[in-house]
Structures are given as C-alpha cells and as structure tokens.
Amino acid sequence: MRIRATAAAVSGALALSALAVPAAHAAPAAPNVTFSNMSVNGGKAITLGATSTVRVKATYTVTHPATVSMSGILTGPVLYRGKSAKYADTQVAGDDPGTCTKVDSTTANCRATLTIPARELYDSDAGTWKTGGVAVDRKTGADTWRTDLGTVPVRRAARLTADATPEPVKKGRTITVTGRLTRADWPHGTWVAFGGRSVRLQFRKAGSGTYTTVKTLTSSANGALRATVTAGSDGSYRYRFSGTSTTSAVSAPGDHVDVR
C-alpha cells in the first residue's frame, strides 16, 4: 500500500491496488471486522526533513466474529488528512498487509510499517493527521474502512545555528551571537527561512550540564537571529526553538566561548 497526496479524493480501489484483487460483478460483502488500539509511531510526532523518507511502525488490534477466518482477510493501518480514511486528500497506507497474531477466536494483534516520503507531501500537509484502518477480502477485493482511530502530528523539521564571537573574549566585553532558523520545504526538497518566530538564546556555564535562557528574540523575515550579551565566564551559547504544531522543536549546537 502506498501514499496518496493529491488535491482530489482518492478511491479505495486505487489506494489498495497493492493488496486487492478485482471485485466480482456483484457487490461482495465487506469484511466484518473492527479496529482498536491503533498506534502509529507510538503516538509520537513524525518529523520529516527536506528530503526525508521516514518509516514508522504501527500496531493495532482486529476484532472479528468467531465465524470469520482472518486467513482470508488482509488488514493494514491508514494515516490520513480529512474526514474519511477512504476518501482522503492525503493518505498513507501500510507498505504491506499487517502481520497479525491470533489472541483468541475473535481477536488478533497486528503490526505494520508505513513509509512517508517528504517529496510526496505539500508543506500544508504538516499538522495533525488521523489514523484509521482498512480490511480487504483476499478473494473478492471487498473492503472495510475505519476512520478516527486516533491522531498523530506530522511536522516539518527545523534547523537552527548559533555562532558566538569574538573567541576568545575579555571579561566584560560584548559577545555577539548570530544564527538562523530554517525549516523543511517538502515539495522543493530545500530548507527555507522561518521568520517571525520566538527563539531563546541560552547559556551553559563551563562545567554545568544545564542551559538557562538569557534572552528571547524573534527571527527576522529571512530567519536571521542576532543578540548581544556581556562576557562573564567560560561557557557555550545556543539558540533554542520550541516548535509549533507544524514544525519541530530544535536546538542549535552550543558554541563555546573562552572568557579571559
């Protein structure tokens, strides 16, 4: 099963072409199954860089009547945006049918993998996605879709730099810390400025394992950051961005300054 990222709704038959066989002329009965305990990426946010292809795990439980054999049914997770898992504008289904382990006569625990390539997404796809499930009859291709089984954030990765100068510096002199905040542009496979965002300048004193916030500033239109501080002691400066609902949090590598 594969990703669909289109401006129009997709059909279940197309989304399931890797699994389903052509349906019979008469409408066959859909598999009588339900999904529960759907978890994609352990519920954690999925973050994609400018050219990333991310593979995430999904686990779920399938429940069915005792008279229904799971050997004749293929199941899988669906990650989507919109009101319906089946007719979603953007949809990611499992790479292959889920691998299920029988629990009892009516229940099976399953696992599967979903692959999400950034190049197939629009930047507007970043945000909260829904999770669902799909079951397909092996013989007839008839399918059952379940929606609203949970949510998972899908975010554009962010990058952040920090450069503190001069190095070394005399105590009491001014240190200037520059940097830039950017984030992934999925359709173009590049990194673009992320302006107008609150970013914290932080300092970690030599010998300490903790950064403390010194100043809070806003990135410029081209993502640039610039702040000045007074040199007091040896240590490292970095910028820290807390992220948004569509963009990941990120910290710049600390830049050490020797104060003499």
Buried (B, 14 or more C-beta within 10 A) or exposed (E): BBBBBEEEBBEBEEBBEBBBEEBEEEEBEBBEBBBEEBBBBEEEBBBBBBBBEBEBEBBBBBBBEEEBEBEEBBBBBBBBBBEBBBBBBBBBBBBEBBEBEEEEEBBBBBBBBBBBBBBBBEBEBBBEBBBBBBBBBBEBBBBBBBBEBBBBBBBBBBBBBBBBEEEEBEEEEEBBBBBBBBBBBBBEEEBBBBBEBEBBBBBBBEEEEEBEEEBEBEBBEEBEBEBEBEBEEBBBBBBBBEBBEBBBBBBBEBBEBEBE
